Amino acid sequence: MPQILISLSTWLHAIATVIFIGHFVLLAGLYIPALSKNGPALSEISKRSRPWMYVSLLIFAITGTHLMLIDSGYLGFMDFGNFWGIVMLVKHILVFAMIALGFWYNAILRVGPMMSSNNPDQAIARFSQYVNAMAVCGVLVLLLTALAQVE
C-alpha cells in the first residue's frame, strides 16, 4: 500500500507541475506574443486558468508534503544539514515567492480585469512581466527538483 501512495503522490505532483509551470511557460512563450494586442482574450485566459492554478497548488501542497516527508534526504523540520535539505529550502522559498507574485499581480494590481479595459497596453505589459517572472521561477523550481534527485 505505501508504494501505491508514493506512486500516486509522484504522479499527481507531476500533473500539478505540468499544469502550473506549463501554463506560465506557454503564456510567456506562445500566448502573450500571439495575443499581445487582444487584451480581452488574455483576460479570459487568465480568468479561466485560475481554478486550474488553485487546484494544482493544492495538489502541490498535499503531494509535495507527503513526498518530502518520505524522502531519505529529509532530516526533520528545519534541519538543512545536507544538500537535499538546502535545495528543498531554496525550492520552497521560490515557490512561496511565486505565490506572492501571483497574489500581488492578481489581487493587488488586478492585472487580469485591466486587460479588458479600453487601454489594455499597460495591463498587458504588466501581465507579460508577471508571466515571464513566473515562467523563469517555474523552470528554476524544476531545476532545483532535478538537483535534489542527485544525492
DSSP file (Angstrom, degrees, kcal/mol; ACC not computed):
  #  RESIDUE AA STRUCTURE BP1 BP2  ACC     N-H-->O    O-->H-N    N-H-->O    O-->H-N    TCO  KAPPA ALPHA  PHI   PSI    X-CA   Y-CA   Z-CA
    1    1 A M     >        0   0    0      0, 0.0     4,-2.1     0, 0.0     3,-0.3   0.000 360.0 360.0 360.0 -44.8    0.0    0.0    0.0
    2    2 A P  H  >  +     0   0    0      0, 0.0     4,-2.4     0, 0.0     5,-0.2   0.879 360.0  54.8 -59.6 -35.4    2.7    2.6    0.8
    3    3 A Q  H  > S+     0   0    0      1,-0.2     4,-2.5     2,-0.2     5,-0.2   0.879 107.2  50.2 -64.3 -37.1    4.3    2.1   -2.7
    4    4 A I  H  > S+     0   0    0     -3,-0.3     4,-2.8     2,-0.2    -1,-0.2   0.907 110.7  49.4 -65.5 -41.7    0.9    2.8   -4.3
    5    5 A L  H  X S+     0   0    0     -4,-2.1     4,-2.5     2,-0.2    -2,-0.2   0.890 111.5  48.9 -65.0 -39.8    0.6    6.0   -2.2
    6    6 A I  H  X S+     0   0    0     -4,-2.4     4,-2.6     2,-0.2    -2,-0.2   0.932 113.5  46.8 -64.0 -46.0    4.1    7.1   -3.2
    7    7 A S  H  X S+     0   0    0     -4,-2.5     4,-2.5     2,-0.2    -2,-0.2   0.916 113.3  48.5 -62.7 -43.6    3.4    6.4   -6.9
    8    8 A L  H  X S+     0   0    0     -4,-2.8     4,-2.7     2,-0.2     5,-0.2   0.913 112.4  48.5 -63.4 -43.6    0.1    8.3   -6.7
    9    9 A S  H  X S+     0   0    0     -4,-2.5     4,-2.4     2,-0.2    -2,-0.2   0.915 112.9  47.8 -62.6 -43.5    1.7   11.2   -4.9
   10   10 A T  H  X S+     0   0    0     -4,-2.6     4,-2.2     2,-0.2    -2,-0.2   0.919 113.5  47.9 -63.6 -43.6    4.5   11.4   -7.5
   11   11 A W  H  X S+     0   0    0     -4,-2.5     4,-2.2     2,-0.2    -2,-0.2   0.939 114.2  44.7 -63.6 -49.0    2.0   11.1  -10.4
   12   12 A L  H  X S+     0   0    0     -4,-2.7     4,-2.5     1,-0.2    -1,-0.2   0.873 112.0  53.3 -64.5 -37.4   -0.3   13.8   -9.0
   13   13 A H  H  X S+     0   0    0     -4,-2.4     4,-2.0    -5,-0.2    -1,-0.2   0.900 109.4  49.2 -63.6 -40.5    2.7   16.1   -8.2
   14   14 A A  H  X S+     0   0    0     -4,-2.2     4,-2.4     2,-0.2    -2,-0.2   0.901 110.6  50.0 -66.0 -41.0    3.9   15.7  -11.8
   15   15 A I  H  X S+     0   0    0     -4,-2.2     4,-2.5     1,-0.2    -2,-0.2   0.928 110.6  49.6 -63.1 -44.4    0.5   16.6  -13.2
   16   16 A A  H  X S+     0   0    0     -4,-2.5     4,-2.9     1,-0.2     5,-0.3   0.879 110.3  52.0 -61.4 -37.1    0.3   19.7  -10.9
   17   17 A T  H  X>S+     0   0    0     -4,-2.0     4,-1.9     2,-0.2     5,-1.1   0.936 109.5  48.3 -63.6 -47.4    3.8   20.7  -12.2
   18   18 A V  H  X5S+     0   0    0     -4,-2.4     4,-0.8     3,-0.2     5,-0.3   0.921 116.6  43.1 -60.0 -45.0    2.7   20.3  -15.8
   19   19 A I  H  X5S+     0   0    0     -4,-2.5     4,-1.5     3,-0.2    -2,-0.2   0.961 121.4  37.1 -67.1 -51.7   -0.4   22.4  -15.2
   20   20 A F  H  X5S+     0   0    0     -4,-2.9     4,-1.2    -5,-0.2    -3,-0.2   0.973 128.3  29.4 -70.8 -56.4    1.1   25.1  -13.1
   21   21 A I  H  X5S+     0   0    0     -4,-1.9     4,-2.3    -5,-0.3     5,-0.2   0.895 119.2  55.5 -74.2 -39.2    4.5   25.7  -14.6
   22   22 A G  H  X<S+     0   0    0     -5,-1.1     4,-2.7    -4,-0.8     5,-0.3   0.868 102.4  58.5 -60.2 -36.5    3.5   24.7  -18.1
   23   23 A H  H  X S+     0   0    0     -4,-1.5     4,-2.3    -5,-0.3    -1,-0.2   0.936 110.1  41.6 -57.7 -48.1    0.7   27.3  -18.0
   24   24 A F  H  X S+     0   0    0     -4,-1.2     4,-2.6     2,-0.2   111,-0.3   0.859 113.4  52.1 -72.6 -34.8    3.2   30.1  -17.4
   25   25 A V  H  X S+     0   0    0     -4,-2.3     4,-2.5     2,-0.2     5,-0.2   0.921 113.2  45.4 -65.8 -42.5    5.8   28.8  -19.8
   26   26 A L  H  X>S+     0   0    0     -4,-2.7     4,-2.7     2,-0.2     5,-1.8   0.896 112.8  50.6 -68.0 -39.1    3.1   28.6  -22.6
   27   27 A L  I  <>S+     0   0    0     -4,-2.3     5,-2.5    -5,-0.3    -2,-0.2   0.955 115.3  42.8 -60.0 -48.6    1.8   32.0  -21.7
   28   28 A A  I  <5S+     0   0    0     -4,-2.6    -2,-0.2   103,-0.2    -1,-0.2   0.895 124.5  34.1 -65.9 -40.9    5.3   33.6  -21.8
   29   29 A G  I  <5S+     0   0    0     -4,-2.5    -2,-0.2    -5,-0.2    -1,-0.2   0.769 135.3   5.8 -90.1 -27.1    6.4   31.8  -25.0
   30   30 A L  I  X5S+     0   0    0     -4,-2.7     4,-2.0    -5,-0.2    -3,-0.2   0.758 120.4  45.6-122.3 -57.1    3.2   31.5  -27.1
   31   31 A Y  I  ><S+     0   0    0     -5,-1.8     4,-2.8     2,-0.2    -4,-0.2   0.916 111.5  46.3 -70.7 -46.7    0.0   33.1  -26.0
   32   32 A I  H  ><S+     0   0    0     -5,-2.5     4,-0.8    -6,-0.2    -1,-0.2   0.946 114.9  47.1 -64.9 -46.4    1.2   36.6  -24.9
   33   33 A P  H  4 S+     0   0    0      0, 0.0     3,-0.4     0, 0.0    -1,-0.2   0.910 119.0  41.9 -59.6 -37.8    3.3   37.1  -28.0
   34   34 A A  H  < S+     0   0    0     -4,-2.0     3,-0.2     1,-0.2    -2,-0.2   0.827 126.8  31.3 -77.0 -30.8    0.5   35.9  -30.3
   35   35 A L  H >< S+     0   0    0     -4,-2.8     3,-2.6    -5,-0.2     7,-0.3   0.128  76.6 122.6-114.3  20.3   -2.3   37.8  -28.4
   36   36 A S  T 3< S+     0   0    0     -4,-0.8    -1,-0.1    -3,-0.4     3,-0.1   0.703  80.4  46.7 -61.5 -19.1   -0.5   40.9  -27.1
   37   37 A K  T 3  S+     0   0    0     -3,-0.2     2,-0.5     1,-0.2    -1,-0.3   0.339  99.3  75.7-100.3   5.8   -3.0   43.1  -28.9
   38   38 A N    <>  +     0   0    0     -3,-2.6     4,-2.0     1,-0.2     3,-0.4  -0.681  52.1 169.1-121.0  77.9   -6.0   41.2  -27.7
   39   39 A G  H  > S+     0   0    0     -2,-0.5     4,-2.7     1,-0.2     5,-0.2   0.884  75.9  54.8 -56.0 -45.1   -6.5   42.2  -24.0
   40   40 A P  H  > S+     0   0    0      0, 0.0     4,-2.2     0, 0.0    -1,-0.2   0.879 108.1  49.7 -60.8 -36.0   -9.9   40.6  -23.7
   41   41 A A  H  > S+     0   0    0     -3,-0.4     4,-2.4     2,-0.2    -2,-0.2   0.932 113.0  46.0 -66.9 -44.8   -8.6   37.2  -24.9
   42   42 A L  H  X S+     0   0    0     -4,-2.0     4,-2.5    -7,-0.3    -1,-0.2   0.888 111.9  52.5 -64.4 -38.0   -5.7   37.3  -22.4
   43   43 A S  H  X S+     0   0    0     -4,-2.7     4,-2.6    -5,-0.2    -1,-0.2   0.907 109.9  48.4 -62.5 -41.7   -8.0   38.4  -19.7
   44   44 A E  H  X S+     0   0    0     -4,-2.2     4,-2.7     2,-0.2     5,-0.2   0.894 110.6  50.6 -67.0 -39.9  -10.3   35.4  -20.4
   45   45 A I  H  X S+     0   0    0     -4,-2.4     4,-1.7     2,-0.2    -2,-0.2   0.930 112.3  47.9 -61.3 -44.8   -7.4   33.0  -20.4
   46   46 A S  H  X S+     0   0    0     -4,-2.5     4,-0.9     1,-0.2    -2,-0.2   0.924 113.8  46.8 -61.1 -46.1   -6.3   34.4  -17.1
   47   47 A K  H >< S+     0   0    0     -4,-2.6     3,-0.6     1,-0.2    -2,-0.2   0.917 114.4  45.7 -63.7 -45.3   -9.8   34.2  -15.6
   48   48 A R  H 3< S+     0   0    0     -4,-2.7     4,-0.5     1,-0.2    -1,-0.2   0.746 109.2  56.2 -73.0 -22.9  -10.4   30.6  -16.9
   49   49 A S  H 3X S+     0   0    0     -4,-1.7     4,-2.4    -5,-0.2    -1,-0.2   0.708  84.8  84.4 -82.3 -18.2   -7.0   29.4  -15.7
   50   50 A R  H <X S+     0   0    0     -4,-0.9     4,-2.8    -3,-0.6     5,-0.2   0.903  88.3  48.9 -55.0 -49.2   -7.5   30.4  -12.1
   51   51 A P  H  > S+     0   0    0      0, 0.0     4,-2.5     0, 0.0    -1,-0.2   0.906 112.4  50.3 -58.6 -38.0   -9.4   27.3  -10.9
   52   52 A W  H  > S+     0   0    0     -4,-0.5     4,-2.3    -3,-0.2    -2,-0.2   0.905 111.8  47.8 -63.3 -41.2   -6.7   25.1  -12.6
   53   53 A M  H  X S+     0   0    0     -4,-2.4     4,-2.2     2,-0.2    -1,-0.2   0.915 112.6  48.1 -67.0 -42.9   -3.9   27.1  -10.8
   54   54 A Y  H  X S+     0   0    0     -4,-2.8     4,-2.0     2,-0.2    -2,-0.2   0.913 113.6  46.7 -66.0 -42.3   -5.6   26.9   -7.4
   55   55 A V  H  X S+     0   0    0     -4,-2.5     4,-2.5    -5,-0.2    -1,-0.2   0.913 112.0  50.7 -66.1 -41.5   -6.3   23.1   -7.7
   56   56 A S  H  X S+     0   0    0     -4,-2.3     4,-2.6    -5,-0.2    -2,-0.2   0.883 109.3  51.2 -65.8 -35.9   -2.7   22.5   -8.9
   57   57 A L  H  X S+     0   0    0     -4,-2.2     4,-2.5     2,-0.2    -1,-0.2   0.899 110.0  49.7 -65.0 -39.8   -1.4   24.5   -5.9
   58   58 A L  H  X S+     0   0    0     -4,-2.0     4,-2.3     2,-0.2    -2,-0.2   0.926 112.1  47.3 -63.2 -44.2   -3.5   22.4   -3.5
   59   59 A I  H  X>S+     0   0    0     -4,-2.5     4,-2.7     1,-0.2     5,-0.5   0.909 110.6  53.4 -63.5 -41.6   -2.2   19.2   -5.1
   60   60 A F  H  X5S+     0   0    0     -4,-2.6     4,-2.6     1,-0.2     5,-0.4   0.943 110.1  47.5 -54.6 -49.5    1.4   20.6   -4.9
   61   61 A A  H  X5S+     0   0    0     -4,-2.5     4,-1.7     2,-0.2    -2,-0.2   0.918 117.2  40.7 -62.5 -45.6    0.9   21.2   -1.2
   62   62 A I  H  X5S+     0   0    0     -4,-2.3     4,-1.9     2,-0.2    -2,-0.2   0.969 123.5  36.1 -69.8 -54.0   -0.6   17.9   -0.4
   63   63 A T  H  X5S+     0   0    0     -4,-2.7     4,-3.0    -5,-0.2     5,-0.2   0.880 116.3  54.2 -70.5 -36.6    1.6   15.6   -2.5
   64   64 A G  H  X<S+     0   0    0     -4,-2.6     4,-2.4    -5,-0.5    -1,-0.2   0.902 108.4  49.2 -63.5 -40.9    4.8   17.7   -2.0
   65   65 A T  H  X S+     0   0    0     -4,-1.7     4,-2.4    -5,-0.4    -1,-0.2   0.936 113.5  46.9 -62.4 -45.8    4.4   17.4    1.8
   66   66 A H  H  X S+     0   0    0     -4,-1.9     4,-1.5     1,-0.2    -2,-0.2   0.943 113.8  46.7 -60.7 -48.5    4.0   13.7    1.5
   67   67 A L  H  X S+     0   0    0     -4,-3.0     4,-0.7     1,-0.2    -1,-0.2   0.857 112.7  50.6 -65.5 -34.6    6.9   13.2   -0.9
   68   68 A M  H >< S+     0   0    0     -4,-2.4     3,-0.8    -5,-0.2     6,-0.2   0.931 108.6  51.3 -66.8 -45.1    9.1   15.4    1.3
   69   69 A L  H 3< S+     0   0    0     -4,-2.4    -1,-0.2     1,-0.2    -2,-0.2   0.801 113.8  43.6 -65.2 -29.0    8.3   13.6    4.5
   70   70 A I  H 3< S+     0   0    0     -4,-1.5    -1,-0.2    -5,-0.2    -2,-0.2   0.549  87.6 111.3 -94.3  -6.5    9.1   10.2    3.0
   71   71 A D    X<  -     0   0    0     -3,-0.8     3,-1.3    -4,-0.7    -3,-0.0  -0.429  69.6-134.7 -69.7 139.6   12.3   11.2    1.2
   72   72 A S  T 3  S+     0   0    0      1,-0.3    -1,-0.1    -2,-0.1    -4,-0.0   0.723 104.4  61.5 -66.9 -20.4   15.5    9.7    2.6
   73   73 A G  T 3  S+     0   0    0     75,-0.1     2,-0.5    11,-0.1    12,-0.3   0.638  77.9 104.4 -79.4 -13.9   17.1   13.2    2.4
   74   74 A Y    <   +     0   0    0     -3,-1.3     3,-0.1    -6,-0.2     6,-0.1  -0.577  43.7 177.4 -73.8 118.1   14.6   14.7    4.8
   75   75 A L        -     0   0    0     -2,-0.5     2,-0.2     4,-0.5    -1,-0.2   0.547  54.0 -75.9 -97.8 -10.5   16.3   15.1    8.2
   76   76 A G  S >  S-     0   0    0      3,-0.2     3,-2.0     0, 0.0    -1,-0.4  -0.633  72.7 -31.5 132.2 168.3   13.4   16.7   10.0
   77   77 A F  T 3  S-     0   0    0      1,-0.3     3,-0.1    -2,-0.2    -3,-0.0  -0.328 127.6  -5.7 -60.0 125.5   11.6   20.1   10.3
   78   78 A M  T 3  S+     0   0    0      1,-0.2     2,-0.7    -2,-0.1    -1,-0.3   0.682  96.5 132.8  62.7  22.0   14.0   23.0    9.7
   79   79 A D    <   +     0   0    0     -3,-2.0    -4,-0.5     1,-0.1    -3,-0.2  -0.892  23.6 169.2-104.5 105.9   17.1   20.7    9.5
   80   80 A F        +     0   0    0     -2,-0.7     6,-0.1     1,-0.2    -1,-0.1  -0.308  27.6 132.3-110.2  46.3   19.1   21.7    6.5
   81   81 A G        +     0   0    0      4,-0.1     2,-0.3    -2,-0.0    -1,-0.2   0.335  63.0  45.9 -85.5   7.3   22.1   19.6    7.2
   82   82 A N  S  > S-     0   0    0     -3,-0.2     4,-1.8    -9,-0.1     5,-0.2  -0.912  91.3-100.5-141.6 171.4   22.5   18.0    3.8
   83   83 A F  H  > S+     0   0    0     -2,-0.3     4,-2.6     1,-0.2     5,-0.2   0.896 119.6  54.4 -58.7 -43.6   22.5   19.1    0.1
   84   84 A W  H  > S+     0   0    0      1,-0.2     4,-2.6     2,-0.2    -1,-0.2   0.911 107.3  50.4 -58.7 -45.1   18.9   17.9   -0.3
   85   85 A G  H  > S+     0   0    0    -12,-0.3     4,-2.0     2,-0.2    -1,-0.2   0.880 111.5  47.6 -62.9 -39.4   17.6   20.0    2.6
   86   86 A I  H  X S+     0   0    0     -4,-1.8     4,-2.4     2,-0.2    -2,-0.2   0.921 112.6  48.5 -68.1 -44.2   19.3   23.1    1.3
   87   87 A V  H  X S+     0   0    0     -4,-2.6     4,-2.6     1,-0.2    -2,-0.2   0.911 112.0  49.5 -62.9 -41.8   18.0   22.6   -2.3
   88   88 A M  H  X S+     0   0    0     -4,-2.6     4,-2.7    -5,-0.2    -1,-0.2   0.875 108.9  53.2 -65.9 -36.6   14.5   22.0   -0.9
   89   89 A L  H  X S+     0   0    0     -4,-2.0     4,-2.3     2,-0.2    -2,-0.2   0.952 112.0  44.1 -61.3 -49.3   14.7   25.1    1.2
   90   90 A V  H  X S+     0   0    0     -4,-2.4     4,-2.2     1,-0.2    -2,-0.2   0.909 113.7  51.9 -61.9 -42.4   15.6   27.2   -1.8
   91   91 A K  H  X S+     0   0    0     -4,-2.6     4,-2.3     1,-0.2    -1,-0.2   0.923 110.9  46.5 -60.4 -46.0   12.9   25.5   -3.9
   92   92 A H  H  X S+     0   0    0     -4,-2.7     4,-2.5     2,-0.2    -1,-0.2   0.854 109.7  53.5 -70.1 -33.9   10.2   26.2   -1.3
   93   93 A I  H  X S+     0   0    0     -4,-2.3     4,-2.1    -5,-0.2    -1,-0.2   0.922 110.7  48.5 -61.7 -42.7   11.3   29.8   -0.9
   94   94 A L  H  X S+     0   0    0     -4,-2.2     4,-2.1     2,-0.2    -2,-0.2   0.895 110.1  50.8 -64.7 -40.6   10.9   30.1   -4.7
   95   95 A V  H  X S+     0   0    0     -4,-2.3     4,-2.1     2,-0.2    -2,-0.2   0.923 111.0  48.2 -63.3 -44.1    7.5   28.5   -4.7
   96   96 A F  H  X S+     0   0    0     -4,-2.5     4,-2.4     1,-0.2    -1,-0.2   0.868 109.3  53.9 -64.7 -34.9    6.3   30.9   -1.9
   97   97 A A  H  X S+     0   0    0     -4,-2.1     4,-2.6     2,-0.2    -1,-0.2   0.893 107.3  51.3 -64.0 -39.2    7.8   33.8   -4.0
   98   98 A M  H  X S+     0   0    0     -4,-2.1     4,-2.4     2,-0.2    -2,-0.2   0.906 109.8  48.9 -64.1 -41.3    5.7   32.6   -6.9
   99   99 A I  H  X S+     0   0    0     -4,-2.1     4,-2.4     2,-0.2    -2,-0.2   0.914 111.8  49.4 -63.7 -42.4    2.5   32.5   -4.8
  100  100 A A  H  X S+     0   0    0     -4,-2.4     4,-2.8     2,-0.2    -2,-0.2   0.905 110.2  50.9 -63.6 -41.5    3.3   36.0   -3.5
  101  101 A L  H  X S+     0   0    0     -4,-2.6     4,-2.8     2,-0.2     5,-0.3   0.924 110.1  50.1 -60.4 -44.6    3.8   37.2   -7.1
  102  102 A G  H  X S+     0   0    0     -4,-2.4     4,-2.4     1,-0.2     5,-0.4   0.915 112.2  46.9 -60.3 -43.9    0.5   35.7   -8.1
  103  103 A F  H  X>S+     0   0    0     -4,-2.4     4,-2.4     3,-0.2     5,-1.3   0.931 113.2  49.5 -63.5 -45.2   -1.2   37.4   -5.2
  104  104 A W  I  X>S+     0   0    0     -4,-2.8     5,-2.6     3,-0.2     4,-0.6   0.943 117.6  38.1 -60.4 -50.4    0.4   40.8   -6.0
  105  105 A Y  I  <5S+     0   0    0     -4,-2.8     6,-2.2     3,-0.2     7,-0.2   0.858 127.0  34.1 -73.2 -34.8   -0.4   40.8   -9.7
  106  106 A N  I  <5S+     0   0    0     -4,-2.4    -3,-0.2    -5,-0.3    -2,-0.2   0.890 129.6  27.2 -90.8 -41.2   -3.9   39.3   -9.4
  107  107 A A  I  <5S+     0   0    0     -4,-2.4    -3,-0.2    -5,-0.4    -2,-0.1   0.868 131.6  30.2 -90.6 -39.3   -5.3   40.6   -6.1
  108  108 A I  I  <<S+     0   0    0     -5,-1.3    -3,-0.2    -4,-0.6    -4,-0.1   0.948 132.0  28.6 -87.4 -55.3   -3.4   43.9   -5.7
  109  109 A L  S   <S-     0   0    0     -5,-2.6    -3,-0.2    -6,-0.2    -4,-0.2   0.722  87.2-149.2 -80.0 -20.9   -2.7   45.2   -9.2
  110  110 A R     >  +     0   0    0     -6,-0.3     4,-1.4     1,-0.1    -4,-0.2   0.913  31.2 166.4  51.8  48.8   -5.8   43.4  -10.7
  111  111 A V  H  >  +     0   0    0     -6,-2.2     4,-1.2     1,-0.2    -5,-0.1   0.881  62.7  60.4 -64.4 -41.0   -4.0   43.0  -14.0
  112  112 A G  H >4 S+     0   0    0     -7,-0.2     3,-1.0     1,-0.2     4,-0.5   0.947 108.2  41.4 -54.7 -55.8   -6.5   40.5  -15.5
  113  113 A P  H >4 S+     0   0    0      0, 0.0     3,-1.1     0, 0.0    -1,-0.2   0.830 108.6  62.4 -62.9 -29.8   -9.5   42.8  -15.4
  114  114 A M  H >< S+     0   0    0     -4,-1.4     3,-1.3     1,-0.2     9,-0.2   0.784  92.0  66.1 -65.1 -25.3   -7.4   45.7  -16.6
  115  115 A M  T << S+     0   0    0     -4,-1.2    -1,-0.2    -3,-1.0   -73,-0.1   0.743  96.8  55.0 -69.9 -20.9   -6.7   43.9  -19.8
  116  116 A S  T <  S+     0   0    0     -3,-1.1    -1,-0.3    -4,-0.5    -2,-0.2   0.468  90.1 103.0 -88.5  -1.4  -10.4   44.1  -20.8
  117  117 A S  S <  S-     0   0    0     -3,-1.3   -78,-0.1    -4,-0.2    -3,-0.0  -0.078  92.0 -96.8 -73.9 178.5  -10.4   47.9  -20.4
  118  118 A N  S    S+     0   0    0      1,-0.3    -1,-0.1     2,-0.1    -3,-0.0   0.794 121.1  38.0 -67.3 -28.5  -10.3   50.4  -23.2
  119  119 A N        +     0   0    0     -5,-0.2     3,-0.5     1,-0.1     4,-0.4  -0.727  67.3 159.6-124.6  80.4   -6.5   50.8  -22.9
  120  120 A P     >  +     0   0    0      0, 0.0     4,-3.0     0, 0.0     5,-0.3   0.489  46.4  97.1 -83.6  -0.8   -5.1   47.4  -22.1
  121  121 A D  H  > S+     0   0    0      1,-0.2     4,-2.2     2,-0.2     5,-0.2   0.901  86.4  44.4 -58.2 -46.0   -1.5   48.1  -23.2
  122  122 A Q  H  > S+     0   0    0     -3,-0.5     4,-2.4     2,-0.2    -1,-0.2   0.903 115.1  49.4 -65.0 -40.6   -0.2   48.8  -19.7
  123  123 A A  H  > S+     0   0    0     -4,-0.4     4,-3.1    -9,-0.2    -2,-0.2   0.906 110.8  49.5 -65.0 -41.4   -2.0   45.8  -18.2
  124  124 A I  H  X S+     0   0    0     -4,-3.0     4,-2.6     2,-0.2    -1,-0.2   0.895 110.2  51.0 -65.9 -38.8   -0.7   43.6  -20.9
  125  125 A A  H  X S+     0   0    0     -4,-2.2     4,-2.0    -5,-0.3    -2,-0.2   0.924 113.7  44.6 -63.0 -43.8    2.9   44.8  -20.3
  126  126 A R  H  X S+     0   0    0     -4,-2.4     4,-2.6     2,-0.2    -2,-0.2   0.921 113.4  50.4 -64.6 -44.0    2.4   44.2  -16.5
  127  127 A F  H  X S+     0   0    0     -4,-3.1     4,-3.0     1,-0.2    -2,-0.2   0.898 109.0  52.1 -61.2 -40.6    0.9   40.8  -17.2
  128  128 A S  H  X S+     0   0    0     -4,-2.6     4,-2.7     2,-0.2    -1,-0.2   0.909 109.2  49.4 -62.3 -43.1    3.8   39.9  -19.5
  129  129 A Q  H  X S+     0   0    0     -4,-2.0     4,-2.4     2,-0.2    -2,-0.2   0.932 113.3  47.5 -60.0 -45.8    6.3   40.8  -16.8
  130  130 A Y  H  X S+     0   0    0     -4,-2.6     4,-2.5     2,-0.2    -2,-0.2   0.935 113.4  46.6 -60.1 -49.5    4.4   38.7  -14.3
  131  131 A V  H  X S+     0   0    0     -4,-3.0     4,-2.7     1,-0.2  -103,-0.2   0.906 112.1  50.3 -63.9 -42.8    4.1   35.7  -16.6
  132  132 A N  H  X S+     0   0    0     -4,-2.7     4,-2.4     2,-0.2    -1,-0.2   0.919 111.8  48.2 -61.7 -43.4    7.8   35.9  -17.6
  133  133 A A  H  X S+     0   0    0     -4,-2.4     4,-2.6    -5,-0.2    -2,-0.2   0.910 113.1  48.0 -62.8 -42.0    8.8   36.0  -13.9
  134  134 A M  H  X S+     0   0    0     -4,-2.5     4,-2.7     2,-0.2    -2,-0.2   0.887 111.1  50.7 -67.0 -38.5    6.6   33.1  -13.1
  135  135 A A  H  X S+     0   0    0     -4,-2.7     4,-2.3  -111,-0.3    -2,-0.2   0.927 112.4  46.1 -65.1 -44.3    7.9   31.1  -16.1
  136  136 A V  H  X S+     0   0    0     -4,-2.4     4,-2.2     2,-0.2    -2,-0.2   0.936 114.5  47.5 -63.2 -46.5   11.5   31.7  -15.0
  137  137 A C  H  X S+     0   0    0     -4,-2.6     4,-2.4     1,-0.2    -2,-0.2   0.907 111.4  52.0 -61.3 -40.7   10.7   30.8  -11.4
  138  138 A G  H  X S+     0   0    0     -4,-2.7     4,-2.0     2,-0.2    -1,-0.2   0.907 109.0  48.6 -62.9 -42.3    8.9   27.7  -12.5
  139  139 A V  H  X S+     0   0    0     -4,-2.3     4,-2.1     1,-0.2    -1,-0.2   0.887 111.2  51.3 -64.9 -38.1   11.8   26.5  -14.6
  140  140 A L  H  X S+     0   0    0     -4,-2.2     4,-2.7     2,-0.2    -2,-0.2   0.879 106.5  54.4 -65.7 -37.5   14.1   27.1  -11.7
  141  141 A V  H  X S+     0   0    0     -4,-2.4     4,-2.2     2,-0.2    -2,-0.2   0.915 109.0  48.6 -60.5 -42.5   11.8   25.1   -9.4
  142  142 A L  H  X S+     0   0    0     -4,-2.0     4,-2.2     2,-0.2    -2,-0.2   0.895 110.5  51.0 -65.1 -39.2   12.1   22.2  -11.9
  143  143 A L  H  X S+     0   0    0     -4,-2.1     4,-2.6     2,-0.2    -2,-0.2   0.924 110.6  48.3 -62.7 -44.6   15.9   22.6  -11.9
  144  144 A L  H  X S+     0   0    0     -4,-2.7     4,-2.2     1,-0.2    -2,-0.2   0.876 109.3  53.7 -64.4 -36.6   16.0   22.5   -8.1
  145  145 A T  H  X S+     0   0    0     -4,-2.2     4,-0.8     2,-0.2    -1,-0.2   0.917 110.2  47.0 -62.5 -42.9   13.8   19.4   -8.2
  146  146 A A  H >< S+     0   0    0     -4,-2.2     3,-0.8     1,-0.2     4,-0.5   0.908 110.6  52.2 -65.3 -41.8   16.2   17.7  -10.5
  147  147 A L  H >X S+     0   0    0     -4,-2.6     3,-1.4     1,-0.2     4,-0.6   0.880 104.0  57.6 -62.1 -36.7   19.2   18.8   -8.4
  148  148 A A  H 3< S+     0   0    0     -4,-2.2    -1,-0.2     1,-0.3     3,-0.2   0.746 100.4  58.5 -66.5 -21.5   17.5   17.3   -5.3
  149  149 A Q  T << S+     0   0    0     -3,-0.8    -1,-0.3    -4,-0.8    -2,-0.2   0.620  89.3  76.3 -81.0 -12.8   17.3   13.9   -7.1
  150  150 A V  T <4        0   0    0     -3,-1.4    -1,-0.2    -4,-0.5    -2,-0.2   0.902 360.0 360.0 -66.9 -43.4   21.1   13.8   -7.5
  151  151 A E     <        0   0    0     -4,-0.6    -1,-0.2    -3,-0.2    -2,-0.1   0.497 360.0 360.0 -68.5 360.0   22.0   12.9   -3.9
